[in-house]
Amino acid sequence: MCEKYNIFTLMDDFKKLKAFKPLPSCLTIKDSLIHGLGLFAIEDIQSDIELGITHIKDGRFLHGYIRTSLGGFFNHSSTPNCKAIYENDFIKLKTLTIVNCGDEITVDYNLHEWVQED
């Protein structure tokens, strides 16, 4: 027997879908001087702030992770302003320092197993 939905349940589900944002509201994607496109702060961000999930563990993908929108655009720096935090099946992005409006979001790739040469 099929489950019946009323119009209000469907509307609530639709509102949740519309509320999904691939990036936090404090970030945008634009041309990077480091490489291709990058993530940039569009407002000041305090240190020790979790910006969201960048990768989800999944053995079917290259290096065992699938990238989220957030994970696809941060670039490498040997003096990063963010770090990747491993938490169960997720990798999350967290600020190390205060990130000023206009700064590019960077991580030191050399510290992570999911960045490998092909």
N, C-alpha and C positions, 0 to 999 in steps of 0.2 A: 504494500500500500504506500502510495506516495505521500510524503509529508506536505502538509498544506501551509502556505505562508500567507499572512495577511499583508496588506499594502504597507502597514506601519513597520513591520519587521523588514521588509524589502527596502524601505526608505532608510532605516537605521543602518543596514548593511551598506547601502550606497554612500551614505554620509561618511562611514568609516573609510571606504575606498577613496573617496575624494579627499580625505584628510591626510592620506599618505604623501609624504614628501621625501624624495630620494636624497635630499641634502638638508642638513639643519638650516634654519633660516638665517644664520649668521655667516653662511658660506655661499660662494658662487664659483662657477667654472669659467676660466678665461685663458687667453694665451699666456704661456709661461716663458720666462727667460731661461729656465733650467732645461725644460724639455716639453715640447708639444703644448698640451693644455695642462693647467694646474688648478688646484683649489686655492681660493683666496678668501680672506676674512673681509666681510663687508661691514663689520662692526668690531670693536675691541672685544677680545675674548680673554677671560682671566686664565691663569695657570691652573692646572689640575682639573680641567673640565673635560668630561667625556663627550666627544662629538658624535659618536655612533658606531655602528657595526660596519667594518670595511670588508671583511671576508667571512665566509661560512664554510666550515669543513665539509668537503664532499669529494670522495675519492675518484669520482668520475671526471674531475676537472684537472687541468694542468697544475702540478704542484700540490694537488689535494685540496684546493680551495676554490670557491667561486667568489668573484669580487662583486660587491654591491656598487651602486653608483658612487658612494663615498670612497670606496677602495680603488676605484678606477682612475682617480685623478690626482692623488697626492704624489709629489715628487721627492727624490732623494736629496739629502744634504748631509754633510759631515758635521754640521752644526744645526741640528733640527730643532724645530719649536714644538714638535709632537712626538709621541711614541706609540707603538703598537702594543696593546695589552692582550695577552692570550687568556681567554676565559671560556673553558669548556670547548664547544665546537665553534666558537666565534673569535674573531680578532677585532678589537675595538680601537678606535683612535682617541688619544687623550693628550691634551696640551701639557707641555713641559714648562712653558714660560707664558708670560702674557703675550698674546698675539695681537698686534695692532691692526686696525682697519687698513686694508691694502696689502698686508703681508701674505706671502704664499705659505700654505701649509706644507711642511716637509717632515720626513722621517728618515732616519739613517737606515737604509736598506741593508747594510752589511750586518746588522744585528739579527736578521730574520731568515728562517729556513724557507719561507715561501717565495723568496727572491733567489732564483737560481738561473745560471746561464743555460740556455738551450743548446 
